[in-house]
Amino acid sequence: MNHAGDVHADMLVILNDNEMSISENVGALNNHLAQLLSGNFYTSIREGGKKVLSGAPPIKELVRRAEEHLKGMVVPGTLFEELGFNYIGPVDGHDVEELVKTIKNMRNLKGPQFLHVMTKKGKGYAPAEKDPIGYHAVPKFNPAEDTLPKAASKGPTFSKVFGDWLCDMAAEDSKLMAITPAMREGSGMVRFSKEFPDQYFDVAIAEQHAVTLASGMAIGNYNPVVAIYSTFLQRGYDQLIHDVAIMDLPVMFAIDRGGLVGADGQTHQGAFDLSFMRCIPNMVIMAPSDENECRQMLYTGYKHTGPSAVRYPRGTGCGAEIQQEMTALPIGKGLVRREGENVAILSFGTMLPAALEAAEALNATVADMRFVKPLDEALIDELAAKHDVLVTVEENAIAGGAGSGVIEYLMKRRQPKPVLQIGLPDYFVHQGTQEELHEELGIDAKGIEAQIRKYLAD
């Protein structure tokens, strides 16, 4: 059976019905095409439409009079076909049986194919349909209760700390421009988007564009802040280098979800950002140990005259008091948080509380390094001179991370010193709560202590 011929006949019947208006004709045609596309229809909308129109002069005149209307409705795939794709769709993504048929039929088509599938977030579960954002990433819950469990309040999350800082900073500086790639809620930007709508830019799921947009704003004498998840910044890596770092532009990256993210699993673990940013010239990279340091580092990065990044984890911190007054920190300077003997722990980011707890059992020195780049070289020299062993702790891949930077510096200075690197392993970490994964990977307080004791005993 010639399915294309069947389609032509049906099209002619629809379009030659003088009782129907133009829009009704077009709507009926679109519906008919969508149904055929889910079956054994092997020609594109555009090509099928061409054959129909070439055989029906009256229809040509109808199309000519309503050209713009028809362009948008009869041939929605024109753009993609001009790019060389065979456009098929849109089809109902919730009708799995028909979707499977369509995909099987597409195997027989030649050339690149573009399948347009329409879905609704949360489809089939009423609470999720009503609140697709709230149900985007959920913990364990009982579907029969139609409500999500509320986490026990442990103070503001780092995302909220960022959102509050953003509003405070925008109130002082009208040139602040905040950019997000469709992560307004997750990045804590809801309040900002409402209070400063003219300074808020959601570019949708287009991380590369978010970074390049920020570079253009910086060139235009604005002060852009890009709020982005660690795992999503990977998509904009080329733009980070070429559009921001090479020109040494004052773009600040507020990197949320640095480290292990828990329930979101392998694809969302922020395991690599310190490694892939540390090698980029002109970058200043900060890792706050608590909520207040996060606020002050955001201010520090914002005032910096080149590219900077503040990297913080998902969830809450240790409950530190947040100072409303914003003070720029000296670039590349860490702090000694505990004095000890023999072993010095160099902590990067929110691993500090666990490092301090382990240090109590070991009587070790603990330094809050604060900056991954530039490193506090003077502090490293001091710690290396006074201790037999250095231990670096970070919630990032060990390979190429902050600890690697410490070793590189020691080797450059010809200071041979035993260095134990504690961080994320060289494999993709599976799903689990942050607490479960910290314990499993040995990067909680007990794990850090155990790793150090083993290292000293070997």
N, C-alpha and C positions, 0 to 999 in steps of 0.2 A: 504493500500500500504506500502511495506517495503522500506522506504526512504534510509535506510542504504544500502540495496541491490542495489538500483538505483545508489547510489554514487559509489559503488564498480565497477559497470559496466562502468560508465563514466570514472572512474580513469583508468581502464584497457585500454580503447580506447585511452586515452591521452598518456599513457606511452608506449603503444605498437606501436605507430606511428613511424616507423623507419625513416621517412622523416624529423623528427624534431630532433634538437640537445638536449642534456641533459638539458641545461638551458631553452630552449623553452618548453620542457616537464614539467619541474618543475614550470616555470612561469604559464603555462596553468593550471596545477593542482592547484596552489595556487589561481588563479582567480576563478576557478570553486568551490573550497572549500569555498571561501569568499561568493560567491553567495548563496550556499546552506545553509550556516550558518545563513543567514538572513531569511530563510524559516523554514520548519519543520524538520530540521536535528538535531536529538537528540543524536548523538554520537560525541565525540571529534575528533579533527584532528588526534591526536596521535593514539587513538584506531582504528579509521577508517583506518588510514595508515597501522597499523599492520595487519589488516585483508586482505587488498589489497595485501600486500607483501607476506603474508603467502600462498596465492593462486596463485602466479605467480612467479615461479623460475627464469625466464629470468629477471624479474624486480629486483629480489633480487641481481642479479649479477650487474645490472646497478647501483643500489643504493650503493653496496659495492665499486664500482670503483669511485663513486662521493660522498662518505659518508659525508665529511665535507660540501660540497656544499649543499647537500640535508638537512643536519641537520638544517642549518640556514634558509632554504627556505620552505621545506615541513612541518616541525613541529616547527613553531615559538613558540608554547606554551609548548614545552618540559620542560622548566624551571619551569613554573607555575604548570604543571601537576605533576612534581616530588615533588612539595610542597603540593600536594593534591588537587589542583584546577582542575576543568574541564575547559579548555581554549577554548574560542569561539571568533573568530575574526581574523584579524581586520575587523570592519565593518564601513561603512560611517556614521559618526555621523550627517551629514547634511541631510541625507535621513530619515526624521522623521518617515514616514510610515513604512519603512522597519525596522527601529530601534525598533519601537513599536512591530512589529511582532516578532522580535528576542527576545525581553524581555519577551513577552507573552509565547513564546515557551520554554524559559528557566525555566519557573515556573514548568514545568513537569519533569525537570531533578533532579536527586538525588545528594546530596552532595554539597559542596561549588563550586560556579561558578565564573569564571573570564571572564568578557566581555571586550574585547579590542576595544575601539571606537576611530576612527581617526577623528579629526576636525581641522579646520584652523581658527586661531584667526581673527576676523573681517569678516568672510565669508559672502559674499553677499553685502557688502558695500565697494566699491573700495578704498576710502580713508583709511578706517580702515585696509584693506588688505595690503595696501602699507606701512602704519605706525601703526602696531599693538601696539607698545609701547606707542606712543602718544595718541592713542585712548583707552588705557587700563582703565583709570578712567577720565571721561570727565564731564565738566559742561554742562549746557543747551546750545544747539547750533542748528542751522538750517541745517538739512541734505542736503538741496538743494544747500547750499553754498559750501559744501565740505571742509570747513575750521573750525577750532576751534577758539573761541574767545580768544584773548590774555588778560591776566590779567594786570591791570594797575601796572606799576613798582613801588614797594614800598621799594626797596632795596633788598639785597640778602636774600634768604630763609635760614632757619636754616640748611637745607640739603646742600646748597651751602657753608655755613660757615664750615660745617663739611668737605666737599670735599676739600675745599681750605686748611684747617688745615691739612688734611691727606697728601696732597702733600707736604706741607711745612715740616711736621714732617718726612716724608719718605726721603726727601732730606738731613735731618740731621742724620737719623738713618736707616741704611740698614737692620736692624733686624726687622723693622716694617713689619708686615704681616697683610693685610686687607682682611677680609672675609665677603662675603655677600651671603645670600640665595636667589639668583635670583632677587635682587632688586638694580642692579647697577644704573639705571637711577633715580629711586625714592629716593635713598639714597645719590645722588650727587656724585657718584663714577666714572663717565664716564672719566673725565680727568685723575684721578689716574690710572685707568685701562690701559690707553694708555701710560702714562708717566712712570709707574712702573709696567709693565706687570708681571715681575717675583715675585712681592710681592703682587699680586692680585689673590684672590681665590674666584671664584663663584661656590658654591657647589650645585646650583640649588635649587629647593623648598625642602630643607632638613634642617630645622632649628636645629633639634637635632644634626645632623652631623656637622653643622657650629660651634656649641658650643663645641662639643667634639674635633673637629679638632683644635680649638683654645687652648684647654687644652693641647693637644699633642705638639703644637708649643711652648707653654709656658714652658713645661717640657724640651723641646729641646733648651731652652735658646733663644727663639725668643720673640718678643713683639707683640702679636696678638691684633687686634682691630676687634671686631665683629659689623658690621653695621646692625641693625635689627629694624624692626618696633615693636612698643610696643605690638600690638596684636599678632604678630608672635613669640615673645619671649615666649609667653605662651606655645607654642609647645615644646620649649626646656627647660622647667622648671626643669625637672628631671636632665638633664645634667648640668644645671646651678648649682644645689645643689651638685650633686655627683661628677661631673668631674672637677668643677672649685672651688666652695666655700669650700668644705671639705678640699681640698689640699691647699687652700689659694693661688691660682695661680694668677699671674699678667695678667689677661685678662680684657681688657676694653670693655664695651658694649656701643656703641653709639646708643641710643634708640630714633629713630625717631618716629614721629606721636604720641607722648605722649599727652594724653588729647583727646578732640573732634576733629575729622578729617573732619567733614562736609559731603560732598556728598557721601563718601564711605559707610556711614551708620553703622548699629549696629555692624556688624562683625569686623569693623576696628577701632571702637572707642578705644583709648588707655586709658581705664578707670581704669585699675587694677594694673598697673606695680608697682606703689609705694607701694601698699598694699602687693603684693606677693613677692616683693624683700626685703621689710623692715624687714621681719621676718627671713631672712637668715643670719646666722652668717658670719662674715668677710667681708660683703659687705659695700662698700662706695657708697652712692647714692647722686648725685648732680642734682639740678634743676636750670638751669640758668634763670635769669630774662630778659636777652637781648642777642644780638648777640655777643658782646664782652665777656660777662661772659661765653657764650657757648664755645668760642675759648679757653679761659683760663682754663675752667674746663676740656675740652678735654685734654689739656696738663697736668693738675693736675692728672687726672685719668691715663694717659699714664705713668706718672712718679711714680705712686703709686706702692707699692710692692705687692699688693694683688688685689683681684677682685674689679672692680669699674664700675659704670654706670653713664653716663651723659644722662639725659632725657630731650628732647626738643620737641616742637610741630611742626605740619605741618604749612608751610607758613612762612611769614615774621615776624620779630620782631617789635620793636618800633623805629628802625632806629638809634640805638646807633653806635657811631664811633668804628670801630674795630681796635684794636691795633695789629700791626704785631708782635711785640715782645711778646713772650710767657712767662708767669710767673706762676709758681705753686702757687695756693692759699693755705692758711693754712687750713688743714683738719678740718671740723666741726666748722667753724667760719662764723657767719652771720654779717650783717651790718644794723645799724639803718639809714633809708633813710629819715625819717621825725619825728620830735619831736612833740608830742601833749599831750593831757590830757585825763584821765579817761579810754579811750579805746586804746588798743594796738593791731594792726593788724599784724599778723605773716604771711607773704606772701611766698609761695613756688612756684618758677618758674615764668613763664611769666604772672601770674596774677598780678604782681607788678604794672603796669601802672593803671589798674582798681582799685587796692587797694589804690594807692596814690590819685586818683581822688575822691574816696569815702571818704578818710581821710580828704581831704580839706573841705568837707561839714560838717564833724563831729569833726574837730580839733583833730584827732586821731594820735597816734604814728604809724609809719609803719616800720617794720623790714623786710629786705630781708634775709630770713633765709639761702638761698643758699644750705645748706646740709639737706637732709631728714634723712640721717644716716651717721655719728653720728650727733645728734642734737647739737646745740650750747646751752648747758645746762646753762652756765653762763649768756648768754643773756636772756634765758627764766626766770631765777631767777631774773634778773634785771627788766625785763618787768613786771613780776608778782608782784614784790615789789612796783612798782611805779604806777600801774594801777588797776582799779577796775574790769575790764573785759578784757579777751583776746579773740581775734578772729583769727582763722586759716583759710587761704584761699588757695585752691589748685584745680587744674583741674584734679582730680583723685577721685575715689570713696571715700566717707566719711568713709565708713566702712574700718577700718584697715589702713587708709592713714596717711599722715604726721600729721594731726591734732590729730589723735589717739595717735601718738607717744608723742606729747606734753602733752596730758592728762595723759598718762602712767607715764611720768617723774614727773609731778606735784604730782601725787598720791604716787609715790615712795618717794618723798621728803616730803610728808604730808603737801602739800601746797594746801588746798582747794581754788579753784579759779573758778569763772564762766568762761566757755570756750564755745564760739559759733563756731561750725565747719561749714564752707561753702565749698561746693565742689559738686561733682556729686551725684545724687540721687541713691537710691537703686533699680533701674530698668534699663533695657537696653535702652539707649537713641537712639531715632529714627534718621532718615536721615534729614539733613537740613544743611544750611551753618553754619560755625562756629559762625558768628555774630548772626544769628537767634537763635541758640541753647543757646548761652551765655545769650541772653536776656530772652528767655523762662525759663531757669533754674535759673535765678536770680544771675548769676555769672559775669555779666558785672558791670561797676561802679555803675550804678543806682540800680541794683539788690543787690549788696553788701551793699550799703548804706541803702536800704530799709530793708534788713534782720537784719542789726545791730540795726536800730531804733526800729524795732518790738521786737527784743530780749530785748532791754533796757526798753521798755514800758511794757513788760509782767510781 
